[in-house]
């Protein structure tokens, strides 16, 4: 009886292994392929960043202030003013870590959608629920990445800081991630909204100390807390402009 059970067990194990061997091989190959794609994507990003830094330094003498305030690890939200379409390029060039930017569908959906996907941009719908963008944004933070948000929600036509959109307060409240405020100076003069030809001018980015918001709005409902957090972030950005 024991001999029979031994033979039966070996046959069963051989059958199961044979049946699922190809399945497990496919999983391993798929995982390796994803890792290879990820490495290529990082190389592509680093090349673009290096090119951007070289061009921005040559044309706009770009520089940053208090760059050492940026935490090297951990989940992080970077929030900056938005005076020009150049802002994401400029901010990423001077930021020591890779940023996944929230981006309105008005610009995301188009011929360059493939490019924005490669850069890990997250599409935000102009109307209706934004369940997907919220999930992706929180996913970036959960993986200890950096989420880039321009709280004004669009490019300022006058080059003046606009009220913040409460979306950033929601991300802070749900993730608990610290926020590094940033003020970008010079991009409005270089390429304001509506301009087609950029002008040569000096660009400078001011970074603030990371801010946490655990104690903001304690005792109030989430909506009130989101508004308070958003207003505090906008104040931090404004203070850097002085």
Secondary structure, DSSP 8 states (H G I E B T S, - for coil): -HHHHHHHHHHHHHHHHHHHHHHHHHHHHHHHHHHHHHHHHHHHHHHHHHHHHHHHHHHH--EEESGGGS-SSS-EEEEE---STTHHHHHHHH-SS-EEEEEEHHHHSSTTHHHHHHTT-EEE-SSS--HHHHHHHHHHHHTT-EEEE-TTSS--SSSS-----THHHHHHHHH--EEEEEEEESHHHHS-TT-SS------EEEE---B--TTTTTTS-HHHHHHHHHHHHHHHHHHHT-
